[in-house]
Amino acid sequence: MNNRLPPAWSKHLKAPSGPKNPQPKTAQPKTNPPSRAQLDDALLRQALELHRANRLPEAEALCQRVLAHSPRHPLALYLLGTFALSSDDEMAIRCFESAVKEAPQNPHYHLTLGETYLKVGEHADAIRHFESACELKTGWVEALCALGRAYTGFGKADLAVPLYERALTINGRHPLVRTGLANALVSLGRMDEATTYMREAISHRLGVAAAYDGLVSIRKFSEEPAELQSILAELKNPKLDRKSIQQFHHAAGKILNDLRRYDEAMDHFRQAKELSPRRFDIESYRRSVDFMIELFSPRMAATKARHGSTSDVPVFVLGMPRSGTTLTEQICASHPDVHGAGELTKLRRITNRLAPKTRSPEELRKSIVDMTVEQSKSLAEEYLSHIRQRSPDARRIVDKLPHNFELIGLVRILFPKARIIHCRRDAADNCISCYFLSFNEDNIYNADLNTLGLYYREYDRLMRHWDVVFPGQILQNRYEDMVSDQEGQSRRLIDHLGLPWDDACLRFFDKGGAVNTFSRWQVRQPIYTSSVNRWKSYGSAIKPLIDALGDLAGN
């Protein structure tokens, strides 16, 4: 997204050329001084070049120079937004919103703003701007696919499918169309149709790595498929980019792991992880956990006991990724009074706004300690309005973003009556399952086994603290218990939500609607036991993980 610029900007991509037949210096006619618009163009062109050279502060400073005398300059605002995308999504949104306000007929501005809203999980706003882009530029395949992604992520994949089908008729060679359509169909549980489109993408050489990665993720293999040799052959291509290599290695690892060829599988997963562009700072994360534990003491929590909303609508399902959060959400959402909203980032965005200037612990501490009852109610209402977009009438709405385990202190300030369900799984099994997946840049702690184990220890330390601060308020939901006693644990979940039992919760795998997490294939199946104690199959290959987990290994 950082490199997309509207067509009107194309003149800035190249330095302006001189006259075709320049006159001798002594014969040059007098020229008028450059206009304000020409000076602005030159500054913005220079800003773009500085950004390409990774000189971001200087690039931003030039945009600010233009805005100092032309505060409504749409292109300067747009560029400033693109520069902010890698570091400050909130600033990027503000800049793109301003650009759209000044140039509402520019479809590129709407598309980029929509993509930024989609990045932070504001699906309704993303959909609004994608629709504007589609209206302003009829038949624009990129905008149609973006709108399809937004609907899929919003739990309305049924609305995404016809958009992709339309895009397919406009440009069947576009790399985003078939894989996007396949992902929407997978979210709806239409696996056979999704498989067809992924195979078509492969045969047409369109997004091949992503198509193979998606294709192997939606089934479990009991014998070697033809796709494995095809993937291994693709990996020999010296022209592959980093992301494609990672996707091919993950796809090969997934198949080999299903086939119980564990050493080969681990080798492919390791090669994929080694291509991660950066490493997780475990020491910095340890300090952030120290900060949360120190800030949210039992004493501080007691001072905020009367804050927030009296609503009991929100339900927070949290824990480590791959700990059973999707399964838990599906069981709860099978109840007629419960809506599963998926993984929402709204709470994280609210937290970021509490320290808008520096994002420092000190600024966040001051905002939380000084928060008034009125402020807490306002923030709670903002969150409620957000989740009500998903389901206006449900008695309970589940937010199952796993990493909300870091924000339980804020959850309790905003929603004293909210239900919190902590999903837990055998530590080694949980970490191995995380290692096998290609998480986004926010979850790079899974890029090596040692760091993954150390991260798990910090998660465990923080959850133990929350149990002390909020005794009896967090339901512990163990994956292994769910597997061994599905009905008993399901009844326990629904009872925790304060709802009467409904037998539909036992057939969660028959539930309609979309599922948009890594577990979307598994939750279409009845509960199975093959993922319990799987870590014991990997032997010495996972020794760095077991060593890092220490006394938590096997717990």
C-alpha positions in Angstrom: 0.0 0.0 0.0 2.9 2.4 0.7 3.8 2.6 -3.0 0.4 3.1 -4.4 -0.1 6.6 -5.8 -3.0 7.9 -7.8 -2.6 8.5 -11.5 -2.5 12.3 -11.0 0.8 11.8 -9.1 2.5 10.0 -12.1 4.0 13.2 -13.2 6.0 13.3 -9.9 7.6 9.9 -10.4 10.2 11.2 -12.8 12.2 14.4 -12.6 10.8 17.0 -14.9 12.7 17.1 -18.2 14.1 20.2 -19.9 13.1 21.5 -23.3 13.9 19.3 -26.3 16.1 21.9 -28.0 17.7 24.0 -25.3 18.9 27.4 -26.4 22.4 28.6 -25.7 22.6 30.3 -22.3 23.0 33.7 -23.8 19.8 33.3 -25.9 17.6 31.9 -23.1 14.4 34.0 -22.8 13.4 35.3 -19.4 11.1 32.9 -17.5 8.6 33.6 -14.8 9.4 32.3 -11.3 7.8 29.0 -10.4 4.3 29.1 -9.1 3.2 28.0 -5.6 1.8 24.8 -7.1 5.1 24.0 -9.0 7.0 24.6 -5.8 4.7 22.2 -3.9 5.1 19.6 -6.6 8.8 19.8 -6.4 8.7 19.4 -2.6 6.4 16.4 -2.8 8.5 14.8 -5.5 11.5 15.2 -3.2 9.5 13.8 -0.3 8.7 10.7 -2.3 12.4 10.1 -3.2 13.4 10.6 0.5 10.8 8.0 1.5 12.1 5.5 -1.0 15.6 6.1 0.5 14.2 5.3 4.0 14.7 8.8 5.1 11.2 9.0 6.6 11.5 12.0 9.0 12.9 14.2 6.2 10.1 13.0 3.8 7.5 13.8 6.4 9.0 17.3 7.0 8.7 18.2 3.4 5.0 17.2 3.4 4.5 19.3 6.5 6.2 22.3 4.7 3.6 22.1 2.0 0.7 21.7 4.5 2.0 24.7 6.5 0.9 27.1 3.8 -1.7 24.8 2.0 -3.3 22.8 4.9 -5.9 21.3 2.6 -3.5 20.0 -0.1 -5.0 16.5 -0.8 -1.9 15.0 -2.3 0.4 16.2 0.6 -2.1 14.7 3.0 -2.3 11.5 1.1 1.5 11.1 0.9 1.8 11.9 4.6 -0.7 9.1 5.3 1.3 6.6 3.2 4.5 7.5 5.1 2.7 6.9 8.4 1.4 3.5 7.5 4.4 1.6 8.8 4.4 3.3 12.2 1.1 5.0 13.1 -2.1 3.7 11.7 -4.2 6.3 13.5 -2.2 9.1 12.0 -2.5 7.5 8.5 -6.3 7.3 8.9 -6.5 11.0 9.9 -4.4 12.0 6.9 -6.4 9.8 4.4 -9.7 11.1 5.9 -8.5 14.6 5.3 -7.4 13.8 1.7 -10.8 12.2 1.0 -12.6 15.3 2.4 -10.6 17.6 0.1 -10.9 15.3 -3.0 -14.0 13.1 -2.5 -14.1 12.1 -6.2 -10.7 10.4 -6.1 -11.3 6.7 -5.9 -7.6 5.9 -5.0 -8.0 7.9 -1.8 -11.1 6.0 -0.9 -9.4 2.7 -1.6 -6.3 3.4 0.5 -8.4 4.8 3.4 -10.5 1.6 3.2 -7.5 -0.6 3.3 -6.2 1.2 6.3 -9.5 0.9 8.1 -9.5 -2.8 7.2 -5.9 -3.2 8.7 -7.1 -1.9 12.1 -10.3 -4.0 12.0 -12.8 -1.2 11.3 -14.8 -3.2 8.8 -17.8 -1.0 8.5 -15.7 2.1 7.7 -13.6 0.1 5.3 -16.7 -1.2 3.4 -18.1 2.4 3.1 -14.9 3.6 1.4 -14.5 0.5 -0.8 -18.0 1.0 -2.0 -17.2 4.6 -2.8 -14.2 3.5 -4.8 -16.2 1.0 -6.7 -18.9 3.6 -7.6 -16.3 6.2 -8.6 -14.3 3.8 -10.8 -16.7 1.2 -12.3 -15.3 -2.2 -12.9 -12.1 -1.6 -10.8 -11.1 -5.1 -9.9 -8.8 -4.1 -7.1 -11.6 -2.2 -5.4 -14.0 -5.1 -5.9 -11.5 -7.5 -4.3 -10.9 -5.1 -1.4 -14.6 -4.9 -0.8 -14.8 -8.7 -0.9 -12.0 -9.0 1.7 -13.8 -6.5 3.9 -17.1 -8.4 3.8 -15.3 -11.7 4.4 -13.6 -10.3 7.5 -16.9 -8.7 8.6 -18.5 -12.2 8.8 -20.5 -11.6 5.6 -18.6 -13.7 3.1 -22.0 -14.4 1.4 -21.8 -10.8 0.2 -18.2 -11.1 -0.9 -18.7 -14.1 -3.2 -20.8 -12.2 -5.9 -18.2 -9.4 -5.8 -15.4 -11.8 -6.6 -17.5 -13.5 -9.3 -18.1 -10.1 -10.9 -14.3 -9.3 -10.8 -13.7 -12.7 -12.4 -15.8 -11.8 -15.4 -14.0 -8.4 -15.7 -10.4 -9.7 -15.4 -9.9 -13.4 -14.8 -6.2 -12.9 -14.9 -6.0 -10.6 -11.8 -4.0 -12.4 -9.1 -6.3 -11.3 -6.3 -9.6 -12.7 -7.7 -9.5 -16.5 -7.5 -7.6 -16.7 -4.1 -9.9 -14.0 -2.7 -13.0 -15.9 -3.9 -11.6 -19.2 -2.5 -11.0 -17.6 0.9 -14.6 -16.3 1.0 -15.9 -19.8 0.2 -13.7 -21.4 2.8 -15.1 -18.9 5.4 -18.5 -20.2 4.4 -17.5 -23.8 4.7 -17.8 -24.4 0.9 -14.5 -26.3 0.7 -15.0 -28.1 -2.6 -15.7 -24.9 -4.5 -12.8 -23.1 -2.8 -10.5 -26.0 -3.8 -11.6 -25.5 -7.5 -10.7 -21.9 -7.5 -7.3 -22.4 -5.8 -6.4 -25.0 -8.3 -7.5 -22.7 -11.1 -5.2 -20.0 -9.7 -2.3 -22.5 -9.7 -3.0 -23.6 -13.3 -3.2 -20.0 -14.5 0.0 -19.1 -12.5 -1.8 -16.5 -10.5 -0.6 -16.1 -6.9 0.7 -19.6 -7.0 2.4 -19.7 -3.5 -0.7 -18.3 -1.8 -3.0 -20.7 -3.6 -0.9 -23.7 -2.6 -0.7 -22.5 1.0 -4.5 -22.0 1.0 -5.2 -25.3 -0.7 -3.3 -27.5 1.7 -4.7 -25.6 4.8 -8.3 -26.8 4.3 -7.9 -30.5 4.5 -5.9 -33.1 6.4 -3.7 -35.5 4.4 -3.5 -39.2 5.1 -1.4 -40.0 2.0 1.0 -38.0 0.0 -0.8 -35.8 -2.5 0.5 -34.7 -5.9 0.7 -31.2 -4.6 3.7 -32.0 -2.4 6.0 -32.7 -5.3 4.7 -29.7 -7.2 5.4 -27.4 -4.2 9.0 -28.8 -3.8 9.5 -28.2 -7.5 8.3 -24.6 -7.1 10.8 -24.0 -4.3 13.7 -24.6 -6.8 12.8 -21.5 -8.7 15.6 -19.0 -8.0 13.3 -16.0 -8.9 10.9 -16.5 -6.0 10.4 -13.6 -3.6 10.7 -14.0 0.2 7.0 -14.2 0.9 6.4 -16.9 -1.8 9.3 -19.0 -0.4 7.8 -18.8 3.1 4.3 -19.8 1.8 5.7 -22.8 -0.2 7.7 -23.9 2.9 4.6 -23.6 5.1 2.5 -25.6 2.6 5.1 -28.3 2.3 5.5 -28.4 6.1 1.7 -28.7 6.6 1.4 -31.7 4.3 4.5 -33.5 5.8 3.2 -32.9 9.3 -0.2 -34.4 8.4 1.7 -37.4 7.0 3.7 -37.7 10.3 7.0 -37.1 8.5 7.9 -34.9 11.4 11.6 -34.3 10.7 10.9 -33.2 7.2 8.0 -31.0 8.3 10.1 -29.3 10.9 12.8 -28.6 8.4 10.4 -26.7 6.1 8.8 -24.8 9.0 12.3 -23.8 10.2 13.3 -22.6 6.7 10.1 -20.5 6.5 10.8 -18.9 9.9 14.4 -18.1 9.1 13.1 -15.7 6.3 11.2 -13.6 8.8 12.4 -10.0 8.2 12.9 -9.2 11.9 13.1 -10.8 15.3 11.0 -10.4 18.4 12.4 -8.4 21.3 11.6 -10.7 24.2 13.4 -8.5 26.8 11.2 -5.5 25.7 8.1 -7.7 26.0 9.1 -8.9 29.5 9.4 -5.2 30.5 5.9 -4.6 29.2 4.5 -7.5 31.2 6.3 -6.1 34.3 4.6 -2.8 33.6 1.1 -4.3 33.3 1.6 -6.2 36.5 2.8 -3.2 38.4 0.1 -0.9 37.0 -2.9 -3.1 37.5 -2.4 -4.0 41.1 -5.3 -5.2 43.3 -5.3 -1.8 44.9 -5.6 0.1 41.6 -8.3 -2.2 40.4 -10.3 -1.6 43.5 -10.2 2.2 42.9 -11.8 1.7 39.5 -14.5 -0.8 40.7 -17.4 1.6 39.9 -16.1 2.6 36.5 -17.3 1.7 33.0 -20.5 0.3 31.6 -23.1 -1.9 33.3 -23.6 -3.8 30.0 -23.1 -7.6 30.1 -23.1 -8.0 26.3 -19.4 -8.3 25.7 -17.7 -11.7 26.0 -13.9 -11.9 25.7 -12.5 -15.2 24.7 -8.7 -14.9 25.0 -5.5 -16.8 25.6 -2.5 -17.9 23.4 -3.3 -18.3 19.7 -4.1 -21.9 18.9 -5.3 -22.6 22.4 -8.9 -23.4 21.4 -10.3 -19.8 21.1 -12.0 -20.4 17.8 -13.5 -23.7 19.0 -14.7 -21.9 22.2 -16.2 -19.1 20.2 -18.0 -21.5 17.8 -19.6 -23.4 20.7 -20.8 -20.2 22.3 -22.0 -18.7 19.1 -24.0 -21.8 18.3 -26.4 -20.6 21.0 -29.2 -18.5 19.5 -28.6 -15.6 21.9 -24.9 -15.3 21.1 -23.1 -13.8 18.2 -19.4 -14.6 17.4 -17.8 -11.4 16.1 -14.4 -12.9 15.5 -11.0 -11.3 16.3 -11.6 -7.6 16.9 -8.9 -5.0 17.3 -11.1 -2.3 18.7 -9.9 -2.7 22.3 -6.3 -2.4 21.2 -7.1 0.8 19.3 -8.7 2.2 22.4 -5.6 1.4 24.4 -3.4 3.0 21.8 -5.5 6.2 22.1 -4.8 6.4 25.8 -1.2 7.2 25.0 -1.5 9.1 21.7 1.6 11.3 21.9 4.4 9.0 22.9 2.9 5.5 23.2 5.0 5.3 26.3 4.2 3.3 29.4 4.3 6.5 31.4 1.7 8.2 29.2 -0.5 5.1 29.3 -0.2 4.8 33.1 -1.2 8.4 33.6 -4.3 8.0 31.3 -5.5 4.9 33.2 -4.8 6.1 36.7 -6.5 9.5 36.0 -9.4 8.0 34.0 -12.7 9.3 35.3 -16.0 7.4 35.5 -17.3 9.5 32.6 -14.3 8.8 30.5 -14.5 5.1 31.2 -18.2 5.0 30.3 -17.5 6.9 27.0 -14.8 4.4 26.0 -17.1 1.5 26.9 -19.9 2.9 24.8 -17.6 3.4 21.9 -16.6 -0.3 22.1 -20.3 -1.4 22.5 -21.3 0.6 19.4 -18.5 -1.1 17.5 -19.6 -4.6 18.3 -23.3 -3.8 17.9 -22.5 -3.2 14.2 -22.0 -7.0 14.0 -25.2 -7.9 15.8 -27.7 -5.3 17.0 -29.8 -7.7 19.1 -27.6 -10.5 20.5 -27.6 -10.9 24.3 -23.9 -11.7 24.1 -21.3 -10.8 21.5 -18.0 -12.7 21.6 -14.7 -10.9 20.8 -12.1 -13.7 20.5 -8.9 -11.8 19.8 -6.4 -14.1 21.6 -4.0 -11.3 22.6 -6.6 -9.5 24.6 -5.1 -11.4 27.5 -2.8 -8.5 27.7 -5.7 -6.0 28.2 -7.8 -7.7 30.9 -7.1 -4.9 33.3 -8.6 -2.4 30.9 -11.5 -4.8 30.1 -12.4 -4.9 33.8 -12.3 -1.0 34.0 -14.6 -0.6 31.0 -16.9 -3.6 31.5 -17.1 -4.9 35.1 -19.9 -7.4 34.1 -18.2 -8.7 30.9 -17.6 -12.4 30.8 -14.0 -13.4 30.3 -13.0 -16.9 29.1 -9.4 -17.9 29.2 -8.5 -20.7 26.8 -5.6 -22.8 27.8 -3.8 -25.8 26.3 -0.8 -27.9 27.1 2.1 -25.5 26.8 4.2 -27.5 24.4 1.3 -28.5 22.2 0.1 -24.9 22.1 3.5 -23.6 21.1 4.1 -26.2 18.4 0.8 -25.3 16.9 1.7 -21.6 16.8 5.1 -22.5 15.2 3.4 -24.2 12.3 1.5 -21.1 11.3 2.5 -18.1 9.4 1.3 -15.3 11.7 1.5 -11.6 10.7 4.2 -9.2 11.7 2.5 -8.6 15.1 3.1 -12.2 16.1 6.8 -12.7 15.2 7.5 -14.3 18.6 6.8 -17.6 16.8 9.7 -17.2 14.4 12.0 -19.4 16.5 11.3 -22.1 19.1 13.3 -20.6 21.9 11.6 -17.2 21.7 8.2 -18.8 21.4 8.8 -20.7 24.6 10.0 -17.6 26.5 7.0 -15.6 25.2 4.7 -18.3 26.5 6.2 -18.0 29.9 5.5 -14.3 29.9 1.9 -14.9 28.9 1.6 -17.5 31.7 3.0 -15.0 34.2 0.6 -12.3 33.2 -2.5 -14.6 33.3 -1.5 -15.7 36.8 -1.4 -12.0 37.8 -4.9 -11.4 36.4 -6.3 -14.4 38.4 -4.9 -12.8 41.6 -6.3 -9.3 40.8 -9.7 -10.6 39.6 -10.2 -13.8 41.6 -13.0 -16.0 40.3 -13.9 -13.7 37.4 -12.0 -15.4 34.6 -13.3 -18.8 33.5 -10.5 -21.3 32.8 -11.3 -23.4 29.7 -8.7 -26.1 29.0 -8.6 -27.5 25.5 -7.9 -31.0 26.8 -11.0 -30.9 29.0 -13.1 -29.8 26.0 -11.8 -32.8 24.0 -12.4 -35.3 26.7 -15.8 -34.0 27.9 -17.4 -31.9 25.2 -20.9 -31.7 26.6 -19.8 -31.0 30.2 -17.4 -28.2 29.2 -19.9 -26.7 26.7 -22.6 -26.5 29.4 -20.0 -24.9 31.7 -19.3 -22.2 29.0 -23.0 -21.4 28.4 -23.6 -21.3 32.2 -20.7 -18.8 32.5 -22.5 -16.6 29.9 -25.6 -16.6 32.1 -27.7 -18.2 29.4 -30.0 -21.3 29.4 -28.6 -24.4 27.7 -29.3 -25.1 24.1 -28.5 -28.4 22.4 -27.3 -26.6 19.3 -24.1 -25.9 21.1 -23.1 -29.6 20.8 -23.2 -29.3 17.0 -21.1 -26.2 16.7 -19.6 -27.7 13.5 -22.9 -27.4 11.7 -23.3 -23.7 12.5 -23.7 -21.5 9.5 -21.9 -18.2 8.9 -18.3 -17.3 8.3 -15.2 -18.3 10.2 -12.0 -16.3 9.5 -9.2 -17.6 11.6 -6.5 -20.2 11.0 -8.8 -22.8 12.6 -11.6 -22.3 10.1 -11.2 -25.8 8.7 -10.9 -27.6 12.0 -14.0 -25.9 13.5 -16.1 -27.3 10.7 -15.3 -30.8 12.1 -16.5 -32.6 15.3 -14.0 -32.4 18.1 -11.0 -34.7 17.6 -8.2 -35.9 19.9 -5.2 -36.1 17.6 -3.9 -32.7 18.7 -3.4 -33.7 22.3 0.2 -34.5 23.3 1.3 -34.1 19.7 4.6 -32.4 20.9 6.0 -35.8 21.9 6.3 -36.8 18.3 8.9 -34.2 17.5 11.8 -35.4 19.7 15.0 -33.4 19.7 13.8 -31.1 17.0 11.8 -29.0 19.6 14.5 -29.1 22.3 14.9 -25.3 22.2 11.2 -24.9 22.9 11.1 -27.4 25.8 14.2 -25.8 27.4 12.6 -22.4 27.1 9.3 -23.5 28.6 11.1 -25.1 31.6 8.7 -26.2 34.3 5.7 -25.3 32.0 6.5 -28.0 29.5 3.8 -30.6 29.6 1.4 -28.4 31.6 
